[in-house]
Amino acid sequence: MSPSVAELLLQRLERTPPGPEGGLCSLEAAAALGLDHQTLVGAVKSLQALGEVIEAETRATTRWELSAEGEEVLRDGSPEVRLFRSVPSEGLPQSDAMKLPGAQVGFSKAMANKWLRLDKGAPGGPRIFRAVDAVQDVVQSSLRQVQEGNGSSLSERERTDLKRRKLLLEVTLKSYWIRKGSAFSTAVVRQETDLTPEMIATGSWRKLPFKAYNFSALGLPPTCGHLHPLLKVRSQLRQIFLEMGFTEMPTDNFVESSFWNFDALFQPQQHPARDQHDTFFLQDPAEAPELPANYMARVKKVHSQGGYGSQGYKYEWKVEEARKNLLRTHTTSASARALYHLARQGKFTPVKYFSIDRVFRNESLDATHLAEFHQVEGVVADRGLTLGHLMGTLQQFFTKLGISKLRFKPAYNPYTEPSMEVFSYHEGWGHWDTPGEQGLACDLLQSTQRTEEVGGGGELRRFPS
């Protein structure tokens, strides 16, 4: 069985004298063994992993090599000498000389060396003549020295000039200086890395070599926590809204007043959703301390008497009901606040808002229902919005979500007009299904063709007719 590369290296290293100066250069060892240097480097690293069998010190050496163009010059001569030899005694038209290989560089260098002269007034056009009888190809001679391994004999100026002409390359070689280690041996013995129960039971561990522990090693990175799947979906939806130019609304108030949660959205105070069976009401603090008085008066009038084209609900609206605190049942209360602040601006500016946050319902808990869940909501406020804007926005949103085949179906929602349901085609199931609850379109973008101003603030609202 032929020895491995590591064994060949150890056998050669055994013949070197001991001490700091004794050792092998990996480049010389690879050449002596007839191996590729990278193959020998692999053997060095494998021996290093065995412990202190060898010591390897990294070294870097610089040498000069000819480029492909330098090889050509070494074979055929420099461009300036080739051009000089191509010019006969009677001269050569400049136009013909420039057609020769390397003539551009050769003409420039030969003129700089004053080997040639140019007669611009010669009959038939500019003509090149020899200015000297003979020349010596110094460039070719310098490259020959490099080829023979005597590149260090060239002056710094000569090497710089050859590098600038891209005839010479400076190559840095990384190698190892290899010496015998404290546990040197010509036999490659595999060190054990694990102490097994069998070794302990038989006692064989006493005779086996073990690899030393590296207490400086970082080890495997510890397993880290991951985002909850719900947070992953939330991050993805948020990024989609931001890409579509929406601005995120503040939704940090889980506790909300009934006014913003119900009344400002024109939900009547007798609505079943406002019952304790569906909503969590707070005992402390039981009521909101402040509500915008002017806006509350306008909302009360629309509820009680109607207005702006609506006949209202025709009941006695009570501020006591509006002040009751609760855990918000939807994030639309944040939309109501955002639109209220938008209306208070001096000049109306079109906006696109979105929110993704938790809401709370007094639900009976089971496998599919909890008392809290997340709601995704978007609001666009502008003049001249149409049903086409709503459909286009929804199409873009769901396409970014990976749902491209959509169908829109007219639907009734008492709080938006017009309203639609959205259906998507599931490629895996092979049929159409709704990607969310009915009325999802209205939650994502509450766009209406009949938008009215409530009061002098110019706030955009929808109300029952």
N, C-alpha and C positions, 0 to 999 in steps of 0.2 A: 504494500500500500504506500503510495507516494506521500511524502510529508506535505503538510499544509503550508500556506504562505507564512502563517505565524510561526510554525516550527522552523522553516527555512530562515526566517529572520532571527530567531533565537540562536540557532546554530552558528550563524555568521557573527552575531553579537558576542557569543561565547569566546571567539578568537581575539576580541579586542582587549587591550590592556585595561586593568582596573584604574580607578581614579577619576577625577573630574574631567580630564582631557580624553579619557578613553571613551569611545562610543562610535556611532555610525551616523552619517547624514542620510536621511531617508531617500534623497535624490540619488546619491551615489549607490546606496544599497539596492534601490529599484533597478538602476542600470546594470549593476553587477549580477543581479538575479534574473535579469531579462524580464522584468515585470513592469506593468504600468504603475506610475507613481501613486495614483488614486487607489489601486488595489493594495499596495503596501500600506498606505495610510489607513485603510480599513482594518488591516491586520494589527497596526499599532493601537488603534482605538479599542479593538477587542481585547488586546493584551492589557491595556490600561484598566479595563473593566474587571480583570481578574485580581486586582490588588496591586501589590508592590513588586510585581515581576519585572517590570521595566520602568524607567523614568523617561519621559518624552518632553522635550522643551521645544516650543514653537519658535521657529526662526523664519525671517523673511529676507530673501536675497533679490537683488535687482540685476537684470541682464538686458542686453540690447539684442534685438532681432530685426531682421529686414522685413519690411512690409512687402505686399505683392508687387507694388510698383518698384520697390527697392530691388527685388529679385530680378525684375525686368531690366533695370539699369545695370545691375551687376552682369547680366548676360549680354546685353546689346550696347551698353554705354549710356552716358548721360544724354539728355536731349540736346544740350548745347554742342556737345562734341559730334553727335550724329548730324546735326544741322551744318556744322562747320565742314564736315567731310563731304556733305552733299553739294556744297557750293563749288563749282568748277573755277578754273583760273579766269575765265572770261565773265564770271559773275552769273547770278541767277535772278530772274524777275521776282520781286517780293511776293507777288500774288501766287507764283508757283511754289515758292518756299513755304508759304503759310499753309499749303495743302499737305505738307509732310507730317508724319506722326510726331506729336510733341513739339510742333514748330512754335507754338505760342510761348511756351516756357523756354524752349531752347533759344529762340531769337532774343528774348529779354535778357537771359543770362549771358549769351555770347556778346551782345552789345555792351552789357555792363563790364565784361572782362576785356572789352576792346579787341575781340577776335575778329569781328566783322565790322564793315562800314556800310552805310546806306547812302546811295547816290539817288536823291529824289529827282534830279534833273536829267537822268539818263534817258536816251531815246526809247520810246515804248513804255515808259513809266518807271517808277522807282525800282532800283536794281541793287542787289546785295553782292558785295565783293569781300574776299578774304583780306583781313588787315594784317595778319601774321602768316608765316609759312607753316608752322606746325603748333599743335597744342597738346597738352597732357591732360588726360581725364582724371583729375584729382578726386572727383566724386566717386567714380568707379573704384579707384584704389582704396578710398576710405571704406566703402561698403565691403570690399574684399577682406579688409582687416577685421571688420565686424563678423563676417562669415567664418573666419578662421579662429574666432574667439579672442581677438585682440582689440575689442572695442574700447577697452579702458585706456588704450594708448592714444586714442583721439583726444583732442583738446575739447574743452567744454563748448567753445565757440563752434567747432566743427560738428559736434553732436547736435547742438541746438539748430544749426542750419539744416542738417539732414532731417531732423524732426519736423521743422517748419515746412520742408518740402514733402513731408509724409513718406519719406523713404526709410525711416528708422523708427522702431517702436521700442519703448521702454517697458519691459515686462517684469512684474513683481511675482516671484515664485515663493510660495509658502511651503516650508518643509519642517521636518522634525529632527532634532538632534537626540538620538536614542542612546541611553546608557543602561547598564545593569541595575536592577532594583535590589532592595534588601532581601527579597524573596525570589531572587532570580533562579530559574530552572529552565532547562531546554525542553522539558516535557510540559505540555499544555494540560493543566489539570483544571477541570471545571469546578468552580467554587459553589457550594450550596448556598441558597438564599432563604430556604425555609427549614425550620426545625419541625419535623413531622412526628406524629405519635409512634410510627414504626421505628424511627431512629432512637427515640427515648426507650422504647420497649426492648430493643435488641442491644442498645448501648453503642451502636455504630457511629453515633454522633461524635464520640470521643476521637475517632480517627479521621473524620472528614474535615476538609478545609471549608470554612464558612466565609462568605463575603462580609467584609466589615460594614457596619452601619454608617450611613452618611447622615449625620445629624443636622447638617446644613441644608439638606435637600428640602425643597418646599413641599414635596408630596403632592398627592392628588388634590385638586381644589374641592372644598366641601360643597355638598349639594346645597343649593340656595332655594329660597322660596320663589314661587311663581305667582303671576297675576291670577286672580280668580277668573274663571271663564266669563262671568258677568262683567268684570272690569275690562277684560279683553274686548268684549263686544262694545262696551261703552266707549273705550278708547278708539275703536275703529269707526263707530258712528260719529264721534266728535271730530275725527280727522276729516271725514267726508263732508260734514257741515262746513268746516273751516275752508276746505278746498272749494266749496261752492260759494264762498263769500259771506257766510253767515257769521254773526257775532253772538257769543255765548252770553246769556242773561244770568244775572246773579240769582241763585236758587238756594241760598244758605238759611232761609227762614222756614224750618219745618213747621213751626207754630204759626198759624195764619188766622186772621180774623174772618168771620163769616162774610163780612162785606166784600173782601177781595176774593175769597174763595167761591162765593155764590152770587151775592147781590150785584157786584160789578160786572158779572157775566150774565146778568138778567135771568138768573134762576129764581123762580118765585119762592117765597119763604115757606110756602106749604108743600114744597116739593118733597117726595119721599126720600130722596137722597140726603136731605138735611135732617133726617131722623137719627136718633142715637143708635138705631140698629145698623146704620150704614156708615156713621161718622164717629170718630173719637173726639169728644168735646173735653176741654180741660176744666178742672176744678179750681186750679190756682196757677196763674191768674185766670180767672173765668172770663174777663172781658178785656178788649183792647182799649187802651187809655185814649188814643187819639185816632181820628179819621178825618180825611179832608172834607171840611164842612160844605164848601161850595159844590164839590163834585158829588158828595153824598146827597145833596138836595136835588141835583139833576137826575141822579139814578133813582131816587125815591119817586120823582114825578113820572118818570117813564114806567116804573112798576105800577104806580097807583092810577095814573091818568092817561098814560100813553104819550105819544109825541114823536115827531120826526117820521111820520108815516105809520106809527105803530099805535094800536089801540090799548096796549098795556094789559095788565092782569085784572084791573078793577078791584083791588083789595086794599086794605089799610096796611101800608108798609110800616114796620116797627123798627126803630133804631136799636132797640134792645136786642132783637134777633141778630142784627148786623154786627153788633159788638162782640158776640160770643166767640171765644177763642177755640180753635180746633187744630188737630193735626191735618195738614192740607191733604185733600183728597185727589188733587191733580196739580201739575205744575202750571196749569193755565192761569192760576193766580199770579204767578211771576210774569206771565205775558200781559195780564191786565195792568200790573204795576209798571212794566216797561212801556206799554203804550200810553199810560197816563203821564209818565215823565216825558215821553216824546211829544205829547200834545201840549205840554207846558212850555216847550221851546218857542222862541219868537217866530221862527221860520220852519215850516215843515220840511223834513228831510226824509226821503225814502230809506227804509231800513229793512234788514233781514236778521231776525233773531232766532236763536234755538236754545233749548235746554234739555239736559238729560239728568234726572235726579230722582230721588225716592219720594214716593207718595204713600199714603196710609188709608186703608179701608177697614171698617169693622166687619171683616169676613169670618165665616166659619172655617177654621183651619182644617185642611185635608191634604191629600197628596199633591194636589195641583193648585191650592190656594193658600196664600199667606196674608198676614195683616199688613204687609208692606211689599211694594214692588217698584220697579223703575218705569218712568214714563218718558218717551221721546217726543219732543214737541218743537215745531217750527212755526214762525209767524213772519209774514211778509206784509209790510205796510207801504202802499204806494197808490197813486191815482192811476186809473185806467187798467186795473188788473182784470183779467178775463179767466174763464175756465181753462183756456189753453195754457196760460201761465202756470196754473196749478198742475195740470197734467204733465207739462214739460219739466217742472221742478221735481215732481215725483218720479218721472222716468229717469232723470239724471241721478237722483238719489239712489234708487234701487239698482241702477246699472253699476254704479260705483260699489254697491254692496255685493255685486255678482249676480243679480237677478235682472236679466235683460228682457225676457219675454213677459210683457204685462198686458192686462186688460182692465179697462175701467168700466164700472157699472154704476149707474145713478142710484142713489140711496137717500133715505130721509134721516136727517139729524136735526133735532129741534134747535141746536145752538149754532149751526152753520148753514148757509144757503148760497150756492148749491153744494150738495154733499155727494161723495162717491165712495164706493168700495174698490179696492185694488186687488186684482187676482194675478198670480204669477204662475208660469209653467215650470214644474219641477222636472228636471231632466232625468233624475233617477227614478222617480215614481211614475213618470209618464202621464201626468194629468195636471189640471189647473187647480190651484189652491190659493187661499188668501194668506199673504205673509204676516198677517197680524189680525187684530180684532176688527170688527166692522167699524167703519168710520175712521180708520187709521189715516186715511188721506186728509181728513179734516183736522186731525191732531197735528199732522206734520206741517200742513200749510193751510191756514184758515184764510182762504181767498174768496171774495164774494164780489159779484157784479153790483150789489146794492149796498154800498158802504156809506154810512151817514156820519155827520158830526154831532156829537153830543155836547151841547153847550158851546161857549165861546172859545174853549181851549183848542178846538179842532182835533180832539181825540177821536181816533177811529174805533168804532164799536159796532157790534151786531146786536140786534134786539129782536124779540118776538114780534110778529106782525098780527 
